[in-house]
């Protein structure tokens, strides 16, 4: 049914804990998913072997050593054994409701892009997946400790295998490329489905010490600037507010509050993200 692919950071210290939490949660989804870890960072091969998932080592990088999504997406399409693909950041825990959402939309007679907001939460230790009610425990923990992330950043993308076969050479984990995915879908008349209402997508908070060349304590750096150069016009910086469909407990519904035809609002959101120093990417 589903192939999940990602590009982990080195498995060191706290990042190691949260990435292992995330990938372990994917292995527990039902029906079982194909999982592909891309890259040659420290610990990736060992985690792939430990959790019984696929590992593809050789991927293209820029001069900073950051993986390029263009190469990873191309290889994911070539290697995937399932008809639906999902790129997800390696610090994201997924619950069973994620599969439920995909089941609802997988029968659509056309291409689609499923995205959604995440819940930000501090998790500093390995999660206990050995208990039967680990997902309920997670929900209980989120009720107390988590907060919803603004719609400016996206951490996962679900799409049929015959779409997004070629994307520009964006640097992973840097600003802008997630916004381009939504813009590109809308430009090509691919429905963008916001699944926030029916999914609990969990981002485990972390610092950004792994991102080199940051300007001060913001998320601005040369790689983010290059991503934005690839995108070009700032009006192409779409957010989840540009999703034209909502996935609700009752099914798909039109997003009557979409900002698709409000370029001024899009520009305002873009500038706001610049000012606060975008922290939506990994």
DOLO-37467 format. One record per residue: residue number from 1; residue in three letters; x, y, z of N, C-alpha, C in turn. Coordinates in Angstrom, 2 decimals. Example, Ala and Ser with C-alpha at 12.3 -4.5 7.8 and 13.67 -1.06 7.14 Angstrom:
! residues 2
R|1|Ala|13.19|-5.69|7.80|12.30|-4.50|7.80|13.20|-3.30|7.80
R|2|Ser|12.85|-2.25|7.08|13.67|-1.06|7.14|12.90|0.03|7.87
! end
This chain:
! residues 282
R|1|Unk|0.82|-1.22|0.00|0.00|0.00|0.00|0.85|1.26|0.00
R|2|Unk|1.78|1.36|0.96|2.49|2.62|1.18|3.98|2.40|1.32
R|3|Unk|4.77|3.24|0.64|6.22|3.30|0.83|6.55|4.62|1.49
R|4|Unk|7.16|4.55|2.66|7.61|5.74|3.39|9.10|5.89|3.16
R|5|Unk|9.53|7.10|2.79|10.97|7.31|2.64|11.38|8.60|3.34
R|6|Unk|12.63|8.61|3.79|13.13|9.74|4.56|14.64|9.83|4.44
R|7|Unk|15.20|10.93|4.95|16.65|11.15|4.93|17.07|11.50|6.35
R|8|Unk|17.47|10.52|7.14|17.81|10.81|8.53|19.08|11.65|8.67
R|9|Unk|19.14|12.36|9.78|20.37|13.01|10.20|21.23|11.98|10.92
R|10|Unk|22.48|12.32|11.26|23.31|11.36|12.01|22.63|10.95|13.31
R|11|Unk|22.75|9.69|13.65|22.15|9.18|14.87|23.09|9.47|16.04
R|12|Unk|22.97|10.68|16.55|23.80|11.12|17.66|22.92|11.75|18.74
R|13|Unk|23.20|11.43|19.98|22.59|12.10|21.13|21.07|12.14|21.02
R|14|Unk|20.47|13.31|21.25|19.01|13.43|21.26|18.40|13.13|19.90
R|15|Unk|19.08|13.53|18.83|18.56|13.26|17.48|18.43|11.77|17.26
R|16|Unk|19.36|10.99|17.79|19.27|9.54|17.65|18.02|9.01|18.32
R|17|Unk|17.71|9.52|19.51|16.54|9.06|20.25|15.26|9.33|19.47
R|18|Unk|15.10|10.56|19.01|13.82|10.91|18.38|13.67|10.29|17.00
R|19|Unk|14.79|10.12|16.27|14.67|9.48|14.96|14.32|8.00|15.10
R|20|Unk|14.89|7.35|16.09|14.55|5.95|16.31|13.10|5.83|16.75
R|21|Unk|12.63|6.74|17.60|11.21|6.76|17.97|10.33|6.85|16.73
R|22|Unk|10.69|7.78|15.84|9.88|8.01|14.65|9.83|6.77|13.76
R|23|Unk|11.00|6.26|13.39|11.05|5.14|12.45|10.40|3.90|13.05
R|24|Unk|10.60|3.69|14.35|9.94|2.56|15.01|8.43|2.67|14.89
R|25|Unk|7.88|3.87|15.04|6.43|4.04|14.93|5.94|3.68|13.54
R|26|Unk|6.74|3.96|12.51|6.33|3.62|11.14|6.29|2.11|10.95
R|27|Unk|7.20|1.41|11.60|7.22|-0.05|11.43|6.01|-0.71|12.07
R|28|Unk|5.30|-0.02|12.93|4.15|-0.59|13.62|2.83|-0.26|12.95
R|29|Unk|2.87|0.50|11.86|1.65|0.81|11.13|1.10|-0.45|10.48
R|30|Unk|-0.23|-0.52|10.37|-0.89|-1.67|9.74|-1.85|-1.19|8.66
R|31|Unk|-1.80|-1.81|7.48|-0.85|-2.87|7.10|0.58|-2.34|7.06
R|32|Unk|1.51|-3.25|7.15|2.91|-2.85|7.22|3.32|-2.08|5.96
R|33|Unk|4.20|-1.12|6.16|4.66|-0.26|5.07|6.10|-0.59|4.70
R|34|Unk|6.42|-0.38|3.45|7.82|-0.39|3.06|8.45|0.91|3.55
R|35|Unk|9.62|0.81|4.17|10.31|1.99|4.70|11.72|2.02|4.12
R|36|Unk|12.08|3.17|3.55|13.40|3.33|2.95|14.11|4.50|3.61
R|37|Unk|15.28|4.23|4.18|16.13|5.27|4.74|17.22|5.60|3.72
R|38|Unk|17.35|6.87|3.38|18.34|7.30|2.40|19.51|7.98|3.11
R|39|Unk|20.72|7.74|2.58|21.88|8.47|3.03|22.90|7.63|3.76
R|40|Unk|24.07|8.25|3.97|25.19|7.55|4.58|25.61|8.17|5.90
R|41|Unk|24.69|8.89|6.55|25.03|9.51|7.82|25.28|8.45|8.90
R|42|Unk|25.97|8.86|9.94|26.34|7.95|11.02|25.11|7.26|11.61
R|43|Unk|25.16|5.95|11.69|24.13|5.19|12.36|22.95|4.77|11.50
R|44|Unk|22.82|5.30|10.27|21.66|4.99|9.45|21.64|3.51|9.08
R|45|Unk|22.76|2.99|8.64|22.81|1.58|8.25|22.47|0.67|9.42
R|46|Unk|23.00|0.99|10.59|22.76|0.16|11.76|21.29|0.17|12.18
R|47|Unk|20.66|1.35|12.14|19.24|1.45|12.51|18.38|0.71|11.50
R|48|Unk|18.74|0.82|10.21|17.98|0.11|9.18|18.02|-1.40|9.44
R|49|Unk|19.18|-1.90|9.79|19.30|-3.33|10.09|18.54|-3.70|11.35
R|50|Unk|18.64|-2.87|12.38|17.97|-3.16|13.65|16.46|-3.20|13.50
R|51|Unk|15.91|-2.28|12.72|14.45|-2.18|12.59|13.91|-2.92|11.36
R|52|Unk|14.79|-3.51|10.59|14.36|-4.29|9.45|13.76|-3.50|8.31
R|53|Unk|14.37|-2.35|8.01|13.89|-1.51|6.92|14.98|-1.38|5.86
R|54|Unk|14.61|-0.87|4.70|15.56|-0.75|3.60|16.48|0.45|3.80
R|55|Unk|17.67|0.35|3.21|18.64|1.43|3.29|19.28|1.62|1.93
R|56|Unk|19.22|2.84|1.42|19.89|3.19|0.17|20.91|4.27|0.49
R|57|Unk|22.16|3.95|0.31|23.24|4.77|0.84|23.61|5.96|-0.03
R|58|Unk|23.82|5.73|-1.31|24.42|6.75|-2.16|23.37|7.72|-2.69
R|59|Unk|23.47|8.97|-2.24|22.57|10.02|-2.71|23.39|11.29|-2.99
R|60|Unk|22.87|12.12|-3.87|23.56|13.35|-4.23|23.46|14.38|-3.11
R|61|Unk|24.53|15.17|-2.95|24.57|16.23|-1.94|25.09|17.52|-2.56
R|62|Unk|24.82|18.63|-1.89|25.39|19.90|-2.34|26.76|20.10|-1.70
R|63|Unk|27.36|21.27|-1.92|28.72|21.50|-1.44|28.81|21.58|0.08
R|64|Unk|27.65|21.72|0.75|27.64|21.75|2.21|27.47|20.35|2.80
R|65|Unk|27.31|19.36|1.93|27.09|18.00|2.40|25.65|17.68|2.72
R|66|Unk|24.74|18.55|2.30|23.31|18.36|2.56|22.68|17.57|1.41
R|67|Unk|21.92|16.52|1.70|21.27|15.75|0.64|20.33|16.58|-0.22
R|68|Unk|20.27|16.24|-1.50|19.39|16.93|-2.44|18.13|16.10|-2.66
R|69|Unk|17.00|16.73|-2.46|15.73|16.02|-2.57|15.44|15.54|-3.98
R|70|Unk|15.97|16.21|-4.97|15.74|15.81|-6.35|16.22|14.38|-6.57
R|71|Unk|17.40|14.07|-6.10|17.96|12.73|-6.27|17.20|11.71|-5.44
R|72|Unk|16.85|12.07|-4.21|16.14|11.13|-3.34|14.75|10.82|-3.90
R|73|Unk|14.02|11.82|-4.37|12.69|11.57|-4.93|12.79|10.68|-6.16
R|74|Unk|13.79|10.94|-7.02|13.96|10.11|-8.21|14.21|8.65|-7.83
R|75|Unk|15.08|8.44|-6.87|15.41|7.08|-6.46|14.26|6.42|-5.71
R|76|Unk|13.52|7.21|-4.94|12.36|6.64|-4.23|11.33|6.14|-5.22
R|77|Unk|11.07|6.89|-6.26|10.13|6.43|-7.29|10.62|5.15|-7.96
R|78|Unk|11.90|5.09|-8.21|12.46|3.93|-8.89|12.45|2.69|-8.00
R|79|Unk|12.67|2.88|-6.70|12.84|1.76|-5.79|11.56|1.32|-5.10
R|80|Unk|10.58|2.20|-5.02|9.38|1.90|-4.24|8.63|0.69|-4.80
R|81|Unk|8.15|-0.15|-3.91|7.42|-1.35|-4.29|5.91|-1.17|-4.18
R|82|Unk|5.49|0.00|-3.73|4.07|0.27|-3.55|3.62|1.45|-4.38
R|83|Unk|2.32|1.56|-4.58|1.78|2.58|-5.47|1.60|3.95|-4.85
R|84|Unk|1.68|4.04|-3.52|1.55|5.32|-2.83|2.85|5.60|-2.10
R|85|Unk|3.36|6.81|-2.25|4.62|7.20|-1.63|4.37|8.26|-0.56
R|86|Unk|5.23|8.28|0.44|5.16|9.29|1.49|6.56|9.70|1.88
R|87|Unk|6.91|10.97|1.60|8.13|11.51|2.19|7.75|12.08|3.55
R|88|Unk|8.52|11.75|4.58|8.26|12.28|5.91|9.59|12.56|6.59
R|89|Unk|9.66|13.64|7.33|10.88|13.95|8.06|11.14|12.90|9.13
R|90|Unk|12.41|12.66|9.41|12.80|11.52|10.22|12.59|11.69|11.72
R|91|Unk|12.00|12.83|12.13|11.68|13.02|13.55|10.18|12.97|13.81
R|92|Unk|9.41|12.48|12.84|7.95|12.51|12.91|7.41|11.13|13.30
R|93|Unk|6.68|11.08|14.40|5.98|9.86|14.81|4.61|9.83|14.13
R|94|Unk|4.28|8.69|13.55|2.99|8.50|12.90|2.17|7.47|13.68
R|95|Unk|0.87|7.72|13.75|-0.06|6.80|14.41|-0.95|6.13|13.37
R|96|Unk|-1.75|5.20|13.80|-2.56|4.42|12.88|-3.57|5.27|12.11
R|97|Unk|-3.96|6.41|12.66|-4.92|7.26|11.94|-4.34|7.78|10.63
R|98|Unk|-3.02|7.77|10.50|-2.38|8.18|9.26|-2.76|7.23|8.13
R|99|Unk|-2.73|5.94|8.42|-3.13|4.95|7.42|-4.61|5.08|7.11
R|100|Unk|-5.42|5.36|8.13|-6.85|5.56|7.89|-7.11|6.69|6.93
R|101|Unk|-6.37|7.78|7.06|-6.54|8.91|6.16|-6.19|8.53|4.73
R|102|Unk|-5.09|7.79|4.55|-4.68|7.38|3.21|-5.70|6.43|2.61
R|103|Unk|-6.26|5.55|3.40|-7.29|4.64|2.89|-8.48|5.42|2.34
R|104|Unk|-8.81|6.53|2.98|-9.96|7.31|2.56|-9.75|7.94|1.19
R|105|Unk|-8.51|8.39|0.92|-8.28|9.14|-0.32|-7.66|8.30|-1.43
R|106|Unk|-7.21|7.08|-1.14|-6.46|6.32|-2.14|-7.31|5.90|-3.34
R|107|Unk|-8.62|5.95|-3.20|-9.50|5.57|-4.31|-9.86|6.75|-5.20
R|108|Unk|-9.31|7.92|-4.92|-9.58|9.07|-5.78|-9.15|8.76|-7.21
R|109|Unk|-9.96|9.17|-8.19|-9.65|8.84|-9.58|-8.59|9.73|-10.20
R|110|Unk|-7.95|10.55|-9.40|-6.95|11.49|-9.91|-5.79|11.58|-8.93
R|111|Unk|-4.74|12.27|-9.36|-3.60|12.48|-8.49|-4.00|13.37|-7.30
R|112|Unk|-3.19|13.34|-6.26|-3.46|14.16|-5.09|-2.16|14.35|-4.32
R|113|Unk|-2.18|15.31|-3.41|-1.10|15.51|-2.46|-1.72|15.68|-1.09
R|114|Unk|-1.42|14.76|-0.17|-1.95|14.86|1.19|-0.88|15.44|2.10
R|115|Unk|-1.26|16.49|2.83|-0.37|17.17|3.76|-1.15|17.45|5.05
R|116|Unk|-0.53|18.09|6.02|-1.26|18.42|7.23|-0.35|19.01|8.29
R|117|Unk|-0.97|19.61|9.28|-0.21|20.18|10.40|0.29|19.08|11.33
R|118|Unk|1.25|19.47|12.15|1.85|18.54|13.10|1.64|19.07|14.51
R|119|Unk|1.89|18.19|15.48|1.90|18.57|16.89|3.34|18.58|17.38
R|120|Unk|3.78|19.71|17.93|5.13|19.84|18.45|5.16|19.44|19.92
R|121|Unk|6.13|18.60|20.29|6.20|18.12|21.67|7.63|17.75|22.02
R|122|Unk|7.99|17.92|23.26|9.30|17.51|23.75|9.25|16.03|24.16
R|123|Unk|10.10|15.24|23.53|10.29|13.84|23.92|11.80|13.60|23.98
R|124|Unk|12.28|13.27|25.15|13.72|13.18|25.35|14.23|11.76|25.56
R|125|Unk|13.34|10.81|25.62|13.74|9.42|25.91|13.07|8.49|24.90
R|126|Unk|13.58|7.27|24.75|12.92|6.31|23.87|11.48|6.06|24.32
R|127|Unk|10.55|6.10|23.37|9.16|5.84|23.70|8.96|4.34|23.89
R|128|Unk|8.06|3.99|24.81|7.81|2.57|25.08|6.77|2.04|24.09
R|129|Unk|7.26|1.40|23.04|6.38|0.82|22.03|5.99|-0.62|22.36
R|130|Unk|6.50|-1.14|23.47|6.27|-2.55|23.79|4.89|-2.82|24.37
R|131|Unk|4.21|-1.77|24.83|2.89|-1.95|25.43|1.82|-1.82|24.35
R|132|Unk|0.73|-2.55|24.52|-0.33|-2.56|23.52|-0.98|-1.19|23.34
R|133|Unk|-1.02|-0.41|24.41|-1.72|0.88|24.34|-0.76|2.05|24.16
R|134|Unk|0.36|1.82|23.47|1.34|2.89|23.32|0.77|4.11|22.60
R|135|Unk|-0.16|3.88|21.66|-0.74|5.03|20.95|-1.66|5.84|21.87
R|136|Unk|-2.41|5.17|22.73|-3.24|5.90|23.70|-2.35|6.68|24.65
R|137|Unk|-1.26|6.06|25.08|-0.32|6.77|25.95|0.23|8.02|25.26
R|138|Unk|0.49|7.90|23.97|0.98|9.05|23.22|-0.08|10.15|23.17
R|139|Unk|-1.32|9.78|22.89|-2.40|10.77|22.87|-2.52|11.48|24.22
R|140|Unk|-2.44|10.72|25.30|-2.54|11.31|26.64|-1.39|12.28|26.90
R|141|Unk|-0.21|11.91|26.45|0.96|12.77|26.62|0.81|14.06|25.82
R|142|Unk|0.28|13.94|24.61|0.11|15.12|23.76|-0.89|16.11|24.35
R|143|Unk|-1.94|15.60|24.96|-2.96|16.47|25.54|-2.37|17.42|26.55
R|144|Unk|-1.34|16.99|27.22|-0.74|17.80|28.28|0.43|18.64|27.76
R|145|Unk|1.22|18.09|26.84|2.51|18.69|26.51|2.63|19.29|25.11
R|146|Unk|1.73|18.98|24.21|1.94|19.36|22.81|1.13|20.59|22.41
R|147|Unk|1.56|21.21|21.33|0.78|22.29|20.73|0.87|22.18|19.22
R|148|Unk|-0.18|22.61|18.55|-0.25|22.50|17.10|0.70|23.49|16.46
R|149|Unk|1.37|23.06|15.41|2.30|23.92|14.68|1.53|24.77|13.66
R|150|Unk|1.95|26.01|13.43|1.28|26.84|12.42|1.31|26.18|11.05
R|151|Unk|0.43|26.59|10.14|0.31|25.93|8.84|1.40|26.31|7.83
R|152|Unk|2.44|27.02|8.25|3.46|27.46|7.30|4.42|26.35|6.90
R|153|Unk|4.62|25.36|7.76|5.57|24.30|7.46|4.89|22.95|7.33
R|154|Unk|5.41|22.10|6.44|4.85|20.76|6.24|5.96|19.73|6.43
R|155|Unk|5.64|18.64|7.12|6.63|17.62|7.45|6.40|16.30|6.74
R|156|Unk|5.30|16.17|6.01|5.07|14.94|5.26|4.29|15.26|3.99
R|157|Unk|4.47|14.39|3.01|3.77|14.53|1.73|3.41|13.13|1.25
R|158|Unk|2.14|12.90|1.01|1.66|11.62|0.50|1.14|11.84|-0.91
R|159|Unk|1.55|10.98|-1.85|1.16|11.18|-3.25|1.26|9.86|-4.00
R|160|Unk|0.49|9.70|-5.07|0.62|8.49|-5.89|1.98|8.42|-6.56
R|161|Unk|2.39|7.21|-6.87|3.73|6.99|-7.38|4.01|7.57|-8.75
R|162|Unk|2.98|8.01|-9.47|3.21|8.59|-10.79|3.22|10.11|-10.74
R|163|Unk|3.35|10.70|-9.55|3.46|12.15|-9.41|4.74|12.50|-8.66
R|164|Unk|5.19|13.74|-8.84|6.40|14.24|-8.19|7.61|13.34|-8.46
R|165|Unk|7.66|12.82|-9.67|8.80|11.99|-10.04|10.06|12.81|-10.24
R|166|Unk|9.88|14.10|-10.52|11.02|14.99|-10.71|10.74|16.30|-9.99
R|167|Unk|11.62|16.66|-9.07|11.49|17.94|-8.38|12.83|18.66|-8.45
R|168|Unk|12.88|19.95|-8.21|14.15|20.70|-8.28|15.14|20.24|-7.22
R|169|Unk|16.41|20.64|-7.36|17.46|20.20|-6.42|17.45|20.97|-5.11
R|170|Unk|16.35|20.85|-4.37|16.25|21.50|-3.07|17.15|20.79|-2.05
R|171|Unk|17.71|21.56|-1.13|18.42|20.99|0.01|17.40|20.56|1.05
R|172|Unk|17.52|19.34|1.53|16.56|18.83|2.51|16.71|19.58|3.83
R|173|Unk|15.59|19.79|4.51|15.63|20.41|5.82|15.91|21.89|5.82
R|174|Unk|15.86|22.52|4.65|16.05|23.96|4.57|14.75|24.59|4.08
R|175|Unk|14.65|25.87|4.23|13.37|26.55|4.00|12.89|26.46|2.56
R|176|Unk|11.58|26.47|2.42|10.96|26.74|1.13|10.46|25.55|0.34
R|177|Unk|11.16|24.42|0.38|10.80|23.34|-0.54|9.43|22.77|-0.22
R|178|Unk|9.06|22.73|1.06|7.74|22.22|1.43|6.64|23.11|0.87
R|179|Unk|6.90|24.42|0.87|5.94|25.36|0.29|5.82|25.16|-1.22
R|180|Unk|6.95|24.85|-1.87|6.94|24.62|-3.32|6.10|23.39|-3.66
R|181|Unk|6.16|22.36|-2.84|5.39|21.15|-3.12|3.89|21.47|-3.24
R|182|Unk|3.40|22.30|-2.34|1.98|22.67|-2.39|1.71|23.56|-3.59
R|183|Unk|2.59|24.52|-3.83|2.43|25.40|-5.00|2.43|24.59|-6.29
R|184|Unk|3.38|23.67|-6.41|3.48|22.89|-7.63|2.24|22.06|-7.87
R|185|Unk|1.72|21.47|-6.80|0.51|20.67|-6.95|-0.65|21.54|-7.42
R|186|Unk|-0.84|22.67|-6.79|-1.96|23.53|-7.17|-1.81|24.04|-8.60
R|187|Unk|-0.57|24.38|-8.99|-0.33|24.87|-10.34|-0.66|23.81|-11.37
R|188|Unk|-0.40|22.56|-11.05|-0.67|21.45|-11.97|-2.02|20.80|-11.74
R|189|Unk|-2.89|21.51|-11.03|-4.28|21.08|-10.80|-4.35|19.73|-10.08
R|190|Unk|-3.36|19.49|-9.22|-3.39|18.31|-8.37|-4.04|18.72|-7.05
R|191|Unk|-5.13|18.11|-6.65|-5.78|18.49|-5.39|-4.83|18.35|-4.20
R|192|Unk|-4.81|19.37|-3.37|-4.02|19.34|-2.14|-4.99|19.14|-0.98
R|193|Unk|-4.79|18.05|-0.25|-5.71|17.63|0.81|-5.07|17.85|2.17
R|194|Unk|-5.69|18.68|2.99|-5.22|18.93|4.35|-5.88|17.91|5.27
R|195|Unk|-5.06|16.99|5.82|-5.57|15.90|6.64|-5.42|16.17|8.14
R|196|Unk|-5.22|17.41|8.51|-4.97|17.74|9.92|-6.08|17.23|10.83
R|197|Unk|-7.32|17.34|10.39|-8.46|17.03|11.25|-8.56|15.55|11.61
R|198|Unk|-7.93|14.68|10.83|-8.10|13.24|11.07|-6.78|12.52|11.33
R|199|Unk|-5.69|13.25|11.46|-4.40|12.62|11.73|-3.72|13.28|12.92
R|200|Unk|-2.95|12.48|13.64|-2.13|13.00|14.73|-0.67|12.77|14.34
R|201|Unk|-0.08|13.79|13.76|1.29|13.72|13.27|2.17|14.46|14.29
R|202|Unk|3.17|13.78|14.80|3.88|14.24|16.00|5.32|14.59|15.66
R|203|Unk|5.66|15.84|15.87|7.04|16.31|15.68|7.72|16.39|17.03
R|204|Unk|8.82|15.66|17.17|9.60|15.69|18.40|10.60|16.84|18.33
R|205|Unk|10.44|17.80|19.21|11.24|19.02|19.18|12.73|18.72|19.33
R|206|Unk|13.55|19.55|18.69|15.01|19.40|18.74|15.64|20.73|18.42
R|207|Unk|16.93|20.86|18.69|17.62|22.09|18.32|18.07|22.01|16.86
R|208|Unk|18.70|23.08|16.39|19.11|23.14|14.98|20.62|23.30|14.85
R|209|Unk|21.34|22.72|15.81|22.79|22.82|15.78|23.39|22.10|14.58
R|210|Unk|22.61|21.17|13.97|23.12|20.43|12.82|23.12|21.27|11.55
R|211|Unk|22.41|22.41|11.57|22.34|23.28|10.38|23.48|24.28|10.45
R|212|Unk|24.39|24.19|9.53|25.56|25.07|9.53|25.22|26.39|8.83
R|213|Unk|26.01|27.40|9.14|25.93|28.70|8.48|24.65|29.45|8.79
R|214|Unk|23.96|29.12|9.88|22.79|29.90|10.27|23.20|31.33|10.62
R|215|Unk|22.31|32.28|10.34|22.56|33.68|10.66|21.97|33.97|12.03
R|216|Unk|22.83|34.09|13.04|22.35|34.32|14.39|21.54|33.14|14.89
R|217|Unk|20.42|33.44|15.58|19.58|32.37|16.11|18.37|32.12|15.24
R|218|Unk|18.43|32.56|13.98|17.34|32.34|13.05|17.61|31.08|12.25
R|219|Unk|16.66|30.79|11.35|16.81|29.61|10.49|17.33|30.00|9.11
R|220|Unk|17.82|31.23|8.98|18.29|31.69|7.69|19.74|31.27|7.46
R|221|Unk|20.02|30.76|6.25|21.35|30.32|5.89|21.43|30.27|4.37
R|222|Unk|22.62|30.12|3.81|22.76|30.13|2.35|21.95|29.05|1.64
R|223|Unk|21.78|27.90|2.27|21.02|26.82|1.62|19.53|27.15|1.55
R|224|Unk|19.00|27.77|2.60|17.61|28.20|2.55|17.44|29.28|1.48
R|225|Unk|18.42|30.20|1.40|18.35|31.24|0.38|18.37|30.63|-1.02
R|226|Unk|19.17|29.60|-1.21|19.22|28.95|-2.53|17.90|28.25|-2.85
R|227|Unk|17.32|27.58|-1.85|16.00|26.97|-2.08|15.00|28.01|-2.55
R|228|Unk|15.03|29.18|-1.94|14.08|30.23|-2.32|14.39|30.78|-3.71
R|229|Unk|15.67|30.81|-4.07|16.02|31.22|-5.43|15.45|30.26|-6.46
R|230|Unk|15.47|28.97|-6.14|14.90|27.98|-7.05|13.40|28.22|-7.21
R|231|Unk|12.74|28.53|-6.10|11.30|28.76|-6.15|10.98|30.01|-6.96
R|232|Unk|11.78|31.06|-6.77|11.57|32.28|-7.52|10.57|33.21|-6.85
R|233|Unk|9.49|33.50|-7.56|8.49|34.45|-7.10|7.98|34.09|-5.70
R|234|Unk|7.96|35.07|-4.81|7.50|34.82|-3.44|6.03|34.41|-3.40
R|235|Unk|5.29|34.74|-4.42|3.88|34.34|-4.45|3.73|32.82|-4.59
R|236|Unk|4.82|32.14|-4.88|4.79|30.68|-4.99|5.02|29.99|-3.63
R|237|Unk|5.14|30.79|-2.60|5.36|30.23|-1.27|4.01|29.90|-0.65
R|238|Unk|3.47|28.76|-1.00|2.17|28.31|-0.52|2.32|27.63|0.84
R|239|Unk|1.28|27.71|1.64|1.23|27.02|2.92|0.03|26.09|2.92
R|240|Unk|-0.20|25.47|4.05|-1.35|24.57|4.16|-2.67|25.31|3.97
R|241|Unk|-2.63|26.62|4.12|-3.86|27.39|3.90|-4.28|27.38|2.44
R|242|Unk|-3.36|26.99|1.55|-3.71|26.89|0.14|-4.24|25.51|-0.24
R|243|Unk|-4.35|24.61|0.70|-4.99|23.32|0.40|-6.42|23.57|-0.02
R|244|Unk|-6.83|22.96|-1.11|-8.19|23.22|-1.60|-9.21|22.20|-1.11
R|245|Unk|-8.72|21.13|-0.44|-9.63|20.15|0.12|-9.23|19.85|1.57
R|246|Unk|-10.23|19.54|2.37|-10.01|19.13|3.76|-10.49|17.71|3.93
R|247|Unk|-9.70|16.91|4.63|-10.13|15.56|4.97|-10.68|15.61|6.39
R|248|Unk|-11.97|15.34|6.54|-12.66|15.42|7.81|-13.15|14.04|8.20
R|249|Unk|-13.63|13.87|9.43|-14.20|12.57|9.81|-15.36|12.14|8.92
R|250|Unk|-15.99|13.10|8.27|-17.11|12.78|7.37|-16.65|12.56|5.93
R|251|Unk|-15.38|12.80|5.65|-14.87|12.63|4.29|-14.27|13.91|3.76
R|252|Unk|-14.11|14.00|2.46|-13.50|15.16|1.83|-14.49|16.32|1.72
R|253|Unk|-13.97|17.52|1.94|-14.79|18.73|1.84|-13.95|19.83|1.23
R|254|Unk|-14.59|20.76|0.55|-13.88|21.89|-0.03|-13.40|22.82|1.08
R|255|Unk|-12.20|23.33|0.93|-11.65|24.29|1.89|-12.10|25.69|1.47
R|256|Unk|-13.16|26.16|2.05|-13.72|27.45|1.66|-12.87|28.61|2.14
R|257|Unk|-11.90|28.33|3.03|-11.04|29.39|3.55|-9.66|29.39|2.89
R|258|Unk|-9.51|28.67|1.79|-8.23|28.61|1.11|-7.77|29.99|0.69
R|259|Unk|-6.44|30.23|0.81|-5.85|31.51|0.40|-5.39|31.50|-1.05
R|260|Unk|-5.86|30.55|-1.81|-5.35|30.39|-3.18|-5.43|31.68|-3.98
R|261|Unk|-6.50|32.42|-3.83|-6.71|33.61|-4.65|-6.41|34.89|-3.87
R|262|Unk|-5.55|34.79|-2.86|-5.19|35.94|-2.05|-3.68|36.08|-1.99
R|263|Unk|-3.04|36.57|-3.08|-1.58|36.66|-3.11|-1.02|37.60|-2.06
R|264|Unk|-1.76|38.63|-1.68|-1.28|39.55|-0.66|-1.12|38.81|0.67
R|265|Unk|-2.11|37.99|1.01|-2.03|37.22|2.25|-0.86|36.24|2.20
R|266|Unk|-0.62|35.62|1.06|0.50|34.69|0.94|1.82|35.42|1.18
R|267|Unk|1.95|36.63|0.61|3.18|37.39|0.79|3.36|37.79|2.25
R|268|Unk|2.27|38.16|2.91|2.35|38.51|4.32|2.85|37.33|5.15
R|269|Unk|2.31|36.14|4.86|2.73|34.94|5.59|4.21|34.64|5.34
R|270|Unk|4.65|34.82|4.10|6.04|34.56|3.76|6.96|35.47|4.55
R|271|Unk|6.65|36.78|4.57|7.48|37.73|5.28|7.48|37.47|6.78
R|272|Unk|6.34|37.06|7.31|6.27|36.73|8.73|7.20|35.58|9.06
R|273|Unk|7.25|34.58|8.18|8.13|33.44|8.41|9.59|33.85|8.42
R|274|Unk|9.95|34.80|7.54|11.32|35.27|7.48|11.70|35.97|8.78
R|275|Unk|10.79|36.79|9.29|11.07|37.60|10.47|11.30|36.73|11.69
R|276|Unk|10.46|35.73|11.87|10.56|34.93|13.09|11.64|33.86|12.97
R|277|Unk|12.19|33.67|11.77|13.22|32.64|11.61|12.59|31.28|11.54
R|278|Unk|12.39|30.80|10.33|11.57|29.61|10.14|12.13|28.43|10.90
R|279|Unk|11.27|27.80|11.73|11.67|26.63|12.49|10.83|25.43|12.12
R|280|Unk|10.20|25.49|10.94|9.29|24.42|10.57|9.94|23.22|9.94
R|281|Unk|11.21|23.38|9.49|11.87|22.26|8.82|12.81|21.55|9.77
R|282|Unk|13.25|20.39|9.38|14.19|19.67|10.22|15.59|19.82|9.68
! end
